[in-house]
Structure formats: C-alpha cells, structure tokens
C-alpha cells in the first residue's frame, strides 16, 4: 500500500509512483476519514484523470477533490478482486461521496422465520434478518395478506406473534385460526415441531416457484379420496387446489416456466437515476422493487448498473439469487461482475441485455416503470412546500438576490441544423409550473443560439413594457388598465415580469439575455444561465460559474425548470418540422396553393394516406376537381416510385 498526503491538490502523487495495474483507491479528508472509494483496471490512468483538468470534472467530483487531502491505493491481481475490495471498503467506511442506492419507498416482504423453533409467516419491512426466508418484495402489504390467506388452508403455518403463541400454550387453547383450520396449532401440540417445520418448508418451496408438484400431489390425493368414496375429504382437497391456483393467478405469467431472472432497468437525468427490478421466478413476476440514487460522477448506464449489481447482490444468500440477470446496459467489467455473482450464487449466473422476444418486451415494461418512478420522485420532491421554499432561498443565496425568486421564467432554443428555429418560455411560480402561462416563439434570426436568446428576450419583455404602458400600472379594479383581461378573466399574455430569467446555456447565452434587458432599460430582473454538461450556473459577465452543491434543492429546481423548457421547445420544434415536411411534399404539385394543401391534409390526415388515395377519393375534397386530382395523384405516386 502507498500513501500520498498533503493539502488542497498538493497531495497529487508523484509522476510514475502510481502502478499501472488493477486496484482500488481511497480519498481521505483532513481528519483521515475515507470520503470516496473507487476501482480501476489501471490505477495510474484512473488517478491521473482526477488531476489533469479539475474544471472539466463533474461538480461533485470537484467537491470531493477539494475536500480530500490524501489518496492511497491497494493493488489487486484481478478485476474480480477489485470489485470485491471496492464493495467491502464502501461497506466498511460508508464514504460520503460514493453512490448509495436508496429505496424509493419502503417495500414489504413475505417473510418466514425459519430460524425459530416454530417458523412464523408474516409481513416484514426494513433490514433483513438472519435465518429468515424472504419472498417479494410486494408493492402492497395487502397483496401479501391475500396470498397468505389463500395458502394457509393448504400450508397451515403459524402466523401469530410470540406473545399470542405463548399465551395459547399456557391456556391450552388455540386462537381462531386454529379452530378454522388455517393454523396447525403447534402451540397446543396438535402437530410436532418437526411436522410444523415441514409445513413451513413446503410453504417456502411453493413461494419459491416449485408449485407444480404440490398441485399434482393434491390432485392425486383428491382422486384417491373420490375413488374410496371419501367425498368430504375429496371436496376439501378440491378447494385446496383451487386456493393454490388462485394464489398463482395473482402472479402474472410473463416468461417460460423455467425462467428464473431479475430484470433490471434504469431511467436517469443529469442529477439522479431511478432503478426498477422485477423478480421473475418460475416464469411469474413474484415482486417488484425500486431505488433512486444521486449521481456522484459522470457515469454511463453500464457503470450505474455495475454499481447497483454490487450493492444489490454482494450480501444476498445463494438461494435468493437468480440464474439470469437481465439488464438494460452491460457493466464495463461484465465478465468480472458475472464471475463475482456466480461465486456468490455458487452456480453460474448469466448477465446479459435481452435483444428480442418476451424478455425484451418485459425489459421495456420495467424501463417504463423506472421512468415513472423517477417522474414520481421528482413530483414528490417538488411538491413539498418546505423543500420548495428551501430551493428558492438557495437560489437567492447563490445568485446574491435580494429576495427569493417567486416567479422564474426559463427560455430554451430548439432547431435542426439552423432550420425551423423555435424557442420556449416556461413559468414556475413558488417552485411549481404554471402551464397556462407557457409561451412559444418562432425565431426569425438565423445567427445561432446566442442571437436567438437575445431576440426572444427582446420580444417577450418588449411585450411586457407595452402591456405595462397600456395598463398604466393602475389599481387592479380599473378594468381598462388591469393586467387581468376583463373579457377572458385571465392575465394578459406578458403582463407579469419574472424575478429571475433562466436561459439554457452558459456565459454567452446569459450575457445575451442581460444585454436584451439592458437595451430595454429593465434593471429589476435577474438573469442566469444553466449549462447542461456540468450543471453550472452562469451569471452575465462572470468568467467563472457559480457551483451549487449537487445535492442542493436550489440546483434541483433550476434543473427541473430548464428540463421543462427543453421539453416544451422540443415539442414545438417537432410539430413545426412535421408540418413543414408535410407541406413540402405537396409543394411539388403544380397549381396547388396553400389553402388547398391545407384542405387535403385536413381531409386525409397525412401525405402518406393522400398518396394511397384514388383520384375519385381526392375529388371528394372541396375545391379539388378531377383534373387537379389526377395531377396530385400522378405527382405524389411518381415521387414514391
């Protein structure tokens, strides 16, 4: 082991002192605490990348380096050893800058306490306990209780608490479940501890997916009872079979009966990622679980998957691990991860990306769930009043504003190689979107994004000045001069100014927006830019960005505002481009003016359907005669051939 220490970035190891071999490294702070753990195929290349150009690094990585005062490393023989050592160090030191996946909610499990003398079936949440078999997780506790209620008539395992169990033994009388045959009543000696444990093991086998043998066994016993004219027993066995089948029906069949897989997908944005897992056992979805994570470094989907697999499976029991792990993206060290998981399971584990068929379709479903999970997480985070207030205050502090920006407007420009240039304006008030006040602009300038931002800001605030001049800024009860339109009862389009203008971009875009406000004489509106790559906040005229903490609610709100402006601009651009493409296809038809082109598109819905139409069908459009219809049909069909 080698160690280099110092202050600030003076702790950079001497050139040539870092080995060019696989290993694991640790950054420490001034108190000697480990603040970050990482692994590398080449320690030299990986560690040197931290010290080449710190300004180009992820902001959270910059924060880590500014906190660190030393780095040390350990050389290992293989990438598998590196993975194992990395995880053990993360678990031991709990470094503050490492990725930590956290449940997006508390998921309940169906648990069987096999470590007890009389195993108990119950709903459990939280940390897993030794000696307990877990099934799930389930989305809702009631789903577990419904399943257990169906299975208890076939596997009457104890479900009562330790206090109830002890009390029943003292008085020699079982609880209600014992009387209705949904508990074998080991508390009063109806079955021996060995017989009760056998019932619990059968229960676990059924939940683990070994279902066919139980149903076949009950069907055989039912036929034997019927042949011996034991009709009451045969009827009970029939009901037991139906109970097992109903329990199975609650779990959707999605893949072949022999499939034993975990399906893992993720959705991400520059700040966070959400992971969803579907647990498939015996071809059926047995459970679902989700996590969210704050990103620490610029990480590819494969790197996020690798970190997740290590944290999820490093301490899993062999019997709980699947034969197959289906992922949305392969880890960079896929072979090493596969070997590590296989060692953990004590049998081969295959890690792969599904390419076709049912498994590919299921992966798409899990991906949709991950996107929904990330969206819901954002909504929950944005919907909290205390969080929104904190976010607005953090923005005010970072930008040195006199007060929190209660109204924020964000602008984004969208185009395709300079064509169909459009811009969007979205409005957030009190940290929440005001979609009724969104606006969009068809940009006239062709001189790039900076000029487009300048044009849009000029147009928006010129309208604001015109409306302010029209209203005279008089009392709101003066209808003629109120910012509220008396005819519609709604605010006039640009009646209210924002406290803060955010533009999508860095220093040049922010400077262009500020220049437009200066030219209009507006000096009470703050301006900033938000650059996508590193989530840096730029103020007009500043040479260096304002770095807000990656975990800050203020940066999270700015990012959400910027992403919404980007979405709104892209939507407008696509609709405009689609319309242009449709019209351009009809431009080649001689003698066809704008009005008749629009009439054709309204009637047929698309150029494709118009191209497939007959001359008689085209003649049905008002204003289109037989000769014109023949020209349209021959021109469009000639283009497609």
MOURRA-V432063 format. One record per residue. N is the residue number from 1. RES is the residue in one small letter. PSI is psi in whole degrees, 0 to 359 (none if undefined). Layout:
n->[N/N]
res->[RES/RES]
psi->[PSI/PSI]
This chain:
n->[1/2/3/4/5/6/7/8/9/10/11/12/13/14/15/16/17/18/19/20/21/22/23/24/25/26/27/28/29/30/31/32/33/34/35/36/37/38/39/40/41/42/43/44/45/46/47/48/49/50/51/52/53/54/55/56/57/58/59/60/61/62/63/64/65/66/67/68/69/70/71/72/73/74/75/76/77/78/79/80/81/82/83/84/85/86/87/88/89/90/91/92/93/94/95/96/97/98/99/100/101/102/103/104/105/106/107/108/109/110/111/112/113/114/115/116/117/118/119/120/121/122/123/124/125/126/127/128/129/130/131/132/133/134/135/136/137/138/139/140/141/142/143/144/145/146/147/148/149/150/151/152/153/154/155/156/157/158/159/160/161/162/163/164/165/166/167/168/169/170/171/172/173/174/175/176/177/178/179/180/181/182/183/184/185/186/187/188/189/190/191/192/193/194/195/196/197/198/199/200/201/202/203/204/205/206/207/208/209/210/211/212/213/214/215/216/217/218/219/220/221/222/223/224/225/226/227/228/229/230/231/232/233/234/235/236/237/238/239/240/241/242/243/244/245/246/247/248/249/250/251/252/253/254/255/256/257/258/259/260/261/262/263/264/265/266/267/268/269/270/271/272/273/274/275/276/277/278/279/280/281/282/283/284/285/286/287/288/289/290/291/292/293/294/295/296/297/298/299/300/301/302/303/304/305/306/307/308/309/310/311/312/313/314/315/316/317/318/319/320/321/322/323/324/325/326/327/328/329/330/331/332/333/334/335/336/337/338/339/340/341/342/343/344/345/346/347/348/349/350/351/352/353/354/355/356/357/358/359/360/361/362/363/364/365/366/367/368/369/370/371/372/373/374/375/376/377/378/379/380/381/382/383/384/385/386/387/388/389/390/391/392/393/394/395/396/397/398/399/400/401/402/403/404/405/406/407/408/409/410/411/412/413/414/415/416/417/418/419/420/421/422/423/424/425/426/427/428/429/430/431/432/433/434/435/436/437/438/439/440/441/442/443/444/445/446/447/448/449/450/451/452/453/454/455/456/457/458/459/460/461/462/463/464/465/466/467/468/469/470/471/472/473/474/475/476/477/478/479/480/481/482/483/484/485/486/487/488/489/490/491/492/493/494/495/496/497/498/499/500/501/502/503/504/505/506/507/508/509/510/511/512/513/514/515/516/517/518/519/520/521/522/523/524/525/526/527/528/529/530/531/532/533/534/535/536/537/538/539/540/541/542/543/544/545/546/547/548/549/550/551/552/553/554/555/556/557/558/559/560/561/562/563/564/565/566/567/568/569/570/571/572/573/574/575/576/577/578/579/580/581/582/583/584/585/586/587/588/589/590/591/592/593/594/595/596/597/598/599/600/601/602/603/604/605/606/607/608/609/610/611/612/613/614/615/616/617/618/619/620/621/622/623/624/625/626/627/628/629/630/631/632/633/634/635/636/637/638/639/640/641]
res->[x/x/x/x/x/x/x/x/x/x/x/x/x/x/x/x/x/x/x/x/x/x/x/x/x/x/x/x/x/x/x/x/x/x/x/x/x/x/x/x/x/x/x/x/x/x/x/x/x/x/x/x/x/x/x/x/x/x/x/x/x/x/x/x/x/x/x/x/x/x/x/x/x/x/x/x/x/x/x/x/x/x/x/x/x/x/x/x/x/x/x/x/x/x/x/x/x/x/x/x/x/x/x/x/x/x/x/x/x/x/x/x/x/x/x/x/x/x/x/x/x/x/x/x/x/x/x/x/x/x/x/x/x/x/x/x/x/x/x/x/x/x/x/x/x/x/x/x/x/x/x/x/x/x/x/x/x/x/x/x/x/x/x/x/x/x/x/x/x/x/x/x/x/x/x/x/x/x/x/x/x/x/x/x/x/x/x/x/x/x/x/x/x/x/x/x/x/x/x/x/x/x/x/x/x/x/x/x/x/x/x/x/x/x/x/x/x/x/x/x/x/x/x/x/x/x/x/x/x/x/x/x/x/x/x/x/x/x/x/x/x/x/x/x/x/x/x/x/x/x/x/x/x/x/x/x/x/x/x/x/x/x/x/x/x/x/x/x/x/x/x/x/x/x/x/x/x/x/x/x/x/x/x/x/x/x/x/x/x/x/x/x/x/x/x/x/x/x/x/x/x/x/x/x/x/x/x/x/x/x/x/x/x/x/x/x/x/x/x/x/x/x/x/x/x/x/x/x/x/x/x/x/x/x/x/x/x/x/x/x/x/x/x/x/x/x/x/x/x/x/x/x/x/x/x/x/x/x/x/x/x/x/x/x/x/x/x/x/x/x/x/x/x/x/x/x/x/x/x/x/x/x/x/x/x/x/x/x/x/x/x/x/x/x/x/x/x/x/x/x/x/x/x/x/x/x/x/x/x/x/x/x/x/x/x/x/x/x/x/x/x/x/x/x/x/x/x/x/x/x/x/x/x/x/x/x/x/x/x/x/x/x/x/x/x/x/x/x/x/x/x/x/x/x/x/x/x/x/x/x/x/x/x/x/x/x/x/x/x/x/x/x/x/x/x/x/x/x/x/x/x/x/x/x/x/x/x/x/x/x/x/x/x/x/x/x/x/x/x/x/x/x/x/x/x/x/x/x/x/x/x/x/x/x/x/x/x/x/x/x/x/x/x/x/x/x/x/x/x/x/x/x/x/x/x/x/x/x/x/x/x/x/x/x/x/x/x/x/x/x/x/x/x/x/x/x/x/x/x/x/x/x/x/x/x/x/x/x/x/x/x/x/x/x/x/x/x/x/x/x/x/x/x/x/x/x/x/x/x/x/x/x/x/x/x/x/x/x/x/x/x/x/x/x/x/x/x/x/x/x/x/x/x/x/x/x/x/x/x/x/x/x/x/x/x/x/x/x/x/x/x/x/x/x/x/x/x/x/x/x/x]
psi->[139/147/139/133/162/208/154/224/14/352/6/129/151/143/133/354/346/130/147/67/166/149/182/138/156/131/139/154/188/341/5/3/141/123/346/138/135/164/163/147/323/108/322/310/318/312/323/331/337/337/1/303/93/331/340/356/163/138/322/328/320/316/320/314/324/336/328/150/0/159/140/167/161/129/137/169/325/167/330/316/322/316/315/316/322/312/318/323/321/317/320/316/344/60/138/335/1/152/132/114/131/144/136/351/172/115/134/148/154/118/143/115/76/345/349/160/320/94/144/140/130/169/132/147/170/203/143/147/148/141/10/133/133/142/139/213/161/156/327/145/328/332/323/315/324/316/314/319/323/322/337/334/336/321/80/73/152/137/358/161/169/323/315/319/315/318/318/322/325/321/351/25/127/170/183/320/327/325/332/16/28/13/137/0/57/343/331/14/18/328/156/163/323/319/321/321/323/321/317/321/321/319/313/320/317/315/333/354/355/70/329/319/327/317/318/319/316/321/321/315/323/316/319/317/320/319/332/8/28/74/326/317/320/321/320/318/322/316/324/317/317/324/316/320/323/322/321/325/336/348/116/135/121/335/180/153/334/359/129/96/153/128/118/123/160/157/143/160/182/340/326/165/148/138/136/141/130/129/115/119/129/31/358/145/111/341/173/145/152/153/156/156/140/129/142/315/170/109/137/163/321/321/322/320/317/313/322/316/320/313/328/319/352/328/17/148/150/320/340/351/144/165/337/135/112/124/160/333/138/141/153/321/60/319/318/319/317/316/320/317/324/320/320/320/342/26/167/131/129/127/120/166/119/136/334/171/202/324/322/317/319/321/320/323/317/322/319/321/322/317/318/321/317/318/316/323/317/319/315/317/319/335/348/124/317/318/318/318/318/319/314/322/323/322/316/317/318/324/3/46/155/330/165/137/92/333/120/132/137/140/139/147/139/139/172/103/43/0/152/52/126/166/156/153/119/153/131/126/128/32/3/147/136/83/336/342/10/147/156/153/136/112/137/324/149/26/19/174/320/313/325/317/316/315/314/317/320/314/317/312/340/319/321/316/322/317/325/322/322/320/338/7/40/183/146/342/358/100/322/333/13/147/351/127/119/336/319/340/8/160/145/155/314/38/332/132/153/163/332/133/125/131/146/108/186/214/312/319/318/320/322/318/317/321/320/317/320/319/332/356/23/120/10/21/123/155/141/160/150/110/137/314/312/8/44/142/124/133/146/131/352/142/336/145/163/120/109/144/139/333/1/143/331/313/322/317/317/319/318/320/314/317/323/319/320/316/315/321/316/318/315/317/318/319/321/319/320/319/320/318/317/314/322/329/331/350/332/352/116/140/12/113/176/320/316/329/315/321/320/316/322/322/316/341/331/159/326/313/325/320/329/351/154/168/319/319/324/327/341/344/129/133/357/114/175/317/318/320/320/321/316/312/315/323/312/322/331/325/323/341/none]
